[in-house]
Amino acid sequence: MLSPKDRADLEERISKIVVSKGFYFIDLEERMEKGAHIISVVVHREPSVTIGDCEKLTRAILPLLESFPWYGDNDHLEVTSPGLDRVLKREWEYDIFKGRIIDISFDRDGKSQTVRAKLVGRENENVVIEYEGNYFRIPFDQVRKAKLVFDEGGKEHGKKQKRSHRKGT
């Protein structure tokens, strides 16, 4: 796994590549799977991210990874779009995914509450949602978890697409 300094540097450099290709950089995730170090780059673009988009971004990012001395045969690049159950981790993601349906859990009057609502966006230090025709502002420090879901029309948002590359294959 990458050190915090190496990870921050890699996120910044990959983000520049992703943005230059017309996408939002959402996240960089790392995991170990069957002895392989997997670097997963999560991207977004409206109306959706295609497999072809993931392939294009893989070809753009791979030379950067291969330039690092730590990148070897057991390292694996995966470019993906946000999944159906993408948990929103950063405040700016609430702007990117505005208009989407989310499940949001938050503290209210000392109790935890969860609702399915339309994400309006963010305003100052608040998440703004539309729930049952009314608008609510929830302070970020009261949000326990927010994640993307299918919208009510059955149309999928954030359907996960992947394009992977394993060095040497």
Buried (B, 14 or more C-beta within 10 A) or exposed (E): EBEEEEBEEBBEBBBEBBEEBEBBBBBBEEEEEEEEBBBBBBBBBEEEBEEEBBBBBBEBBBEBBEEBEEBEEBBBBBBBBBBEEBBBEEEEBBEBBBEBBBBBBBBEEEEEEEBEBBBBBBEEEBBBBBEEEEEBEBEBEBBEBBBBBBEEEEEEBBEBBBBBBEBEE
